[in-house]
Amino acid sequence: MLGLMLALLPAGGVTSAAAQCATPAGVFRDGVGWAQRISDPARIWPLTDGSGQLVAVLGTGVDQANAQFGPGQVVSGSDAADCDGRGTFAAGIVAARPNPATTFAGMAPGARILGLRYTQSTGSGAGAEGADPDALAGRIDRAVGAGASVVLVVAPATRSSPALAAAVRNALARKVVIVSPAVGDRPEAHSYPTALPGVIGVGAHDQAGTAVQAETGTLIAAPGSDLVSTSAGAKGELGHRWGVQGPAFAAAYVAGAVALVRAYRPGLDPARVSERLVRTANRSPAGGRDPRLGWGTLDVQAAVTAELPGRSEPPPATSRPASGTVAPAAAPADPPSRDRLPGLVAALAVGLAALSVLLVSVIRRGRARGWHQG
């Protein structure tokens, strides 16, 4: 059976397998966490904070009774009960608003959240294997019908279904961006809808840049280890969990970045948004596509501000009054891809063969004229 790394690990240990709902570990007051520090979305907020975007968080529900969500930010129609806690944690990464009592804030605090539950588990990984792709398809359809511009899948399924594939196609046709994590514990594993065409499949990396999940085939990578975010069960107060390990939450960072991109560049369709993330990603020195980290790690500022060479795109539309200056990121340069290597080798082989034929011809003509090798 395909194992998934989906458990929400509390600070200091693993949740008991017994039925026990998530509760805060406290209020996070340490220095800014590494994941938030390297993404640094606050640089972009003078241009856009994600206002006007509705991000559907599909998984275990979203507990809106955490003071880091603004009034009405988690919209009506959301599944508010989140015993498991994963949905609330992911929603905080996407859109938790700055608060002076904590150093943690979400990627796109102007975005609104629609929290939809289709699976619920309590304990370390329980219920992850039973995620129903048809139930997930129904939630994608519901999110699209509610006007979501971004769909974030927090708990992907281990298999696809005709209904799930159809729901993804319909969402993309309606210009809804779908972001889903790769969470499999084996290279040949497939998470869904992560592996379906048109979906932004996200890998996870730790602070050292090492891939966290074993599953391959991702498009881009984002932080997925030693994370901090909002906790369910805060009962109207601030509440966080930190030290959380979970490759699924890397997709929340990408979904937050997508909300910023779509708010600033509303004319982009899902394919153009995906291309922008890929072309502006931070690539390894070797370049090319890494099996587990995709085309590189998320670069939020470049994804929002860079002008892509060779592309004619609709002009940006600032989603909020500028309160500062944001310098556009440098235009990305596309390094040679490893995927082109077979073609280059083939071309070289053809050239060498042609040269060999030419040399043989020259030698034969020389011998016919009485030339001898010295």
N, C-alpha and C positions, 0 to 999 in steps of 0.2 A: 504493500500500500504506500502511496506517495505521501511522504511526510512534509508538513509545512511549518515554517518558523513564524508563527503568528502570535505567540503569547505576549501579553503585556506584562513585562517584568517590573515589579515595584522596586524602588530604591532599597538596596540591601538584601534582595532575595527574590524568590519565585513565589507567586501566589499559590496558596494551598489548593489542592485539587477539589476540596470540599466546596460546596456552593457558598460563595462569598462575594459580595458585590464590591466593586472598586471604591476606594476612598482615598482622599489626598494624603500624601506623605508630609505635607506642610505647604508653606509658601516659599517658592524658590527665590532666594535673595543673594546667591553667590554671583560671581562674575558671569558675564554673558557666556552662554554655552558655546562650544566650538562650532556646532552646526549652524547656529544663528550668526556666529561671528564670520564664518566664511561665506555665507550667503548674503549677509548684510543688506537685507531688503530696505532698511531705512534710507539708504542712499537714493532709492528710487521714489520714495514717497512724495518728494516735492513735485514729481511729474504725475504719479499715479499711486494710489493706495488700494487699487482694486475696486473702487466704487463703481456701482452699476453691474457688477458680476454676481451671479448666484451660483455657488459651488455646492453641488449635491455630494454629500459624504455618505457612501453606501457601505454598510457593514452592520454595526451593532447599535445604531441610534446615536444621538448626541444629547447629552445632559446640558440644557441651556441654563441651569441654575448654577453657573459658575460666573463670578463677578467679572471675569475677563472677557465675557461676551457682552456686548452692549444690548440695551433694550431693543427687542425686535430683531436683533442680528441673526439669531437662529429663528427662521421664519415659521409662521403658522403652517401646520401640516407636517411638521417634523415629528419623528418618533423620539419623544423626550426621554424615555427610560433607557438607560445604558448601564446595565449591571456590569457588563464585561469591561467597559472603559475604553476600548480601542477607538470607537467612533469619536468620543469626546477628545481623546488625545490627538487624533489626526486633525480634527476640526480646529483645535488650538494652534497647531502648526500652520494651518492655512490662514486663519483669520483672527486669532486672539488680539485684542486691542491693547496698546501700551498702557501700563498702569505703574504709577510711581512706587508702588510697594514691591515690585518685582522687576528683575532685569529681562524676563522673558517676554517676547511679543511674537505675534504671528507674521507670516509673510505678507499678507494682503489684508490689513485690518479694516479696510473699507468694504470688503466683500461681505455678502450675506451667505448664510449656511442653511442648507436643507438637509437635515439628518434623516436618513431612511434606513430602517433595520430590515435585514433579511436573514440574519443569522445571529445567534446569541450563545455565548459560552461563558462559563466561569471556571477558571483554573488554567493550568499551563497547557495551552494548545487545544483544550477540549472543544469539540464542535467544529474545529477548522476543517477536518477532513469531510464533514458532512455538508459543506456549503452546497446548496442546490442551485445549479446554473439556471434553471427555469425561474426560480424565485428571484435570482439576481437580474435576470432579463426583465421581469416585471417591474423591479425597482428602477432599472434604467429607463424603461418606458415612462414610468411615473415621473422621474426627474425631468425628462424631456418635455413631458406634458405640462410640468410646473414652470417651465421657462428657464431651466438651468443652462448656463453657458459652458460650464465645466462639470464633468462627472468624475469624482474620485472614488475608486473602488478600494476599500480598506481591507476587505477580506475576500480575496479572489477564490474561485472554485478550482478544483483539481481536474475538472473536465469541462468541455464545452457541450452545447446542445443546439439544435436548430433554432430554438427560441432565443438563446443568447446571441448567436451569430446574427439573427435578424434584428434584434434590438440594437446591436452595435451598428449595423448598417444604417438603420433608420436614424439613429442619433447623429452619425457622421453626415448623413444627407441633410439633416436639420442644422448643420454647422455647430454641433456640440462636440467639444474636445473631451475625449475619454482618457483618463490617466489611471494606470493599474500597475501594481508592483509584481516583480518576480520574487517568489518566496520559497520555491522548491529547494529541498535539501539534497538534490542530486542534479548533475549537469543536464541529464536528459529529461528532467521534470518539466512540466508545462503548467503554468498558472493561466487561468482564464477569467476575464477576457484579455489578459496581458498578451497572449500569443496570437490574438486575432488581428487581421489586417486593419491598419488605420489607427490602432490603439497605441498610445505612448507607453511602451513598456519600460519600467524603471527598475534598475538595479540599485543596490545599496553599497555604500563604502563606509569604512570607519575613519577615525581621525588620521590614520597613517595613509589613507587612500587605498586600502586593501578591500577587495570585494567581501561583503558579508554573506550574501546568499550563494548557494552552489548553482542554482539554475542559470542557464545561459540564454542568449538570444535577445538581450535587452537593447533599448535604443539609447538610453542616457542613464546616468547614475547620480544619486544624491545621498546626503547623510542618512545612515540607518543604524547607528550604534551610539550608546551613551547619550541619549536624547532627553530633553525636558519639554514638557507641555502641560496643558490643562488636564485636570483630573475630574472624572465624574464623582458625584457624591459630595460636592462642596457645599451644597445647601444654601446657595445665595452668597457665599463668601468666595474669596480667592482660594484656590487650591491647585497644587501641582503634583506631578510625579516626575522623578528624574533618575538618571542612570538606566534608562529604559533601552533594551535591545530589541530591535524589530525591523527587518528589511522592508516590511509593508509600509512603514512610516516614511521611507524615502519618497514614496509616491506623493505624500502630502506636501513635501517641499516643492516638488515639481508642479503639483496642482496649484499651489500658491503662486508660483512663478507664472504659470499660464494665466491665472486671473489678472496679474499685473500686465502681462503682454496684451491680453485681450481688451483690457480697459484702455490701454494707451494706443493700441493698434486694432480698433474694432473691425476693420475691414478684412482681417486675415481669417481664412477658413482653417479647419483643423489641419489640413496637409501643410499649409504655410506656417502655422504655429509650430508644428512638429519639426519642419525644416529649420526654422529659426533656432529652436533649442539645440538641434544637432550641430548646426554650423557655428554656433557661438560657444559650444561646450569647450571646457578646458581639456585638451587632449594630452595624452602621455607623450614623452619625447619620441617614442617609437611611432606614434601616429596610428592611423587605422582604427579598426573596430575591435575592442576587447570583448571576448565572449560573455563576460559577466558585467562589465561596466559600460558596454555599448560604445558610443562614439566619444565619450568623455564625461566629465563631471559638470554639473549644472553651474552656469555663470549667469546669475540673475541680471546684473547690470547690462551685460552684453546682449542678453536675450531681449531686453526691453528696448535698449537705446541704439544698438549698432545698426548701421545701414548695410544691408547685404549686397556685395558687388554682384553685378549681373542680374539683379532682380528689380523689377518695377513694382513697387508696393503702394497701396493706398497711404496717404499722408497720416502721420500720427494725430491723434485727437487727445489733448490733455484732459484727463478725467477729473482734475481738481485744480484750483488756482495754485500756480507755482509759488512756493514760499522760499525758494532757494534755487541755486544753479546746479544742474546735473550735467556733467560733461558726457557727451556721447562716447560710448566705448569704441575702440578702434575697429575698423572693418575686419571681419575674420578672414583669415587666409586658410584655404582648404589644402592641407598637406597631402602628398600622394598617399593613397589608400593601399593597405596591404591587399585589398581585394583586387587591385590592378596588377599585382605582381605576376600572376600567371600569364596575363597578356604581354607584359614586358618581356618575360622569359621566352615566350613563343616568338615574339618579334625578333629577339636577339638570335634565336636559333635559326630562323629563316635567313637573317642577314649573314650568319656564319656559313650556312649552306651555300648561299649565292657566292660568297667569297671563295669557298673551296672549289666550286665549279670554274670560276674565273681563273684561279691559280693553275688548275689542271690543264685548262685550255692553253694558257701561256706556256707552260712547260712543254706540252706536246708540240706546239708550233716551233719553239726554240730547238728542240731535238731534230725536228724535220729539216731545219736549216743548218744543222751541223753543230748546234750549241751543246756543250757538255758541261756538266756540273763541276765547279772548281773544287 
